[in-house]
Amino acid sequence: MGISFNQLINKSAKMSIAFSGGDLNVTYDPTKLSVAHAQKIQESVSEDDPMGSAIYFCEIVTDWDLLGPLGDIADKEPVPLEPEAVAWLPVSTMRTILEEIGDHSAPKLKRPRK
């Protein structure tokens, strides 16, 4: 008997990402980490729309404890997970967060005992 996808994967996962200035706590949706979902987001934004990456990021990351200042967000105010706010993140920071999420979500294979 098989297992359904919903039984196989959690719809929410939490992790902490270490940066030089401290840890960022992130909650993400592992079901959004698929090629098909990335393609759907790409197709929903125009080719020259720079917000595509921010939209994709906000689909994956569902909660975090990032504080401003960032863009129009004041010092020590929570940064909302909205594309307009996330777009102010440096690309390298956004990429680091997504890479860490990808590593965290990768299935851990059970090794046979010797």
Secondary structure as GFF3:
##gff-version 3
##sequence-region A 1 114
A	DSSP	alpha_helix	5	8	.	.	.	ID=ss1
A	DSSP	beta_strand	13	19	.	.	.	ID=ss2
A	DSSP	beta_strand	22	28	.	.	.	ID=ss3
A	DSSP	three_ten_helix	30	32	.	.	.	ID=ss4
A	DSSP	alpha_helix	35	44	.	.	.	ID=ss5
A	DSSP	alpha_helix	52	60	.	.	.	ID=ss6
A	DSSP	beta_strand	61	64	.	.	.	ID=ss7
A	DSSP	alpha_helix	83	86	.	.	.	ID=ss8
A	DSSP	alpha_helix	91	105	.	.	.	ID=ss9
###
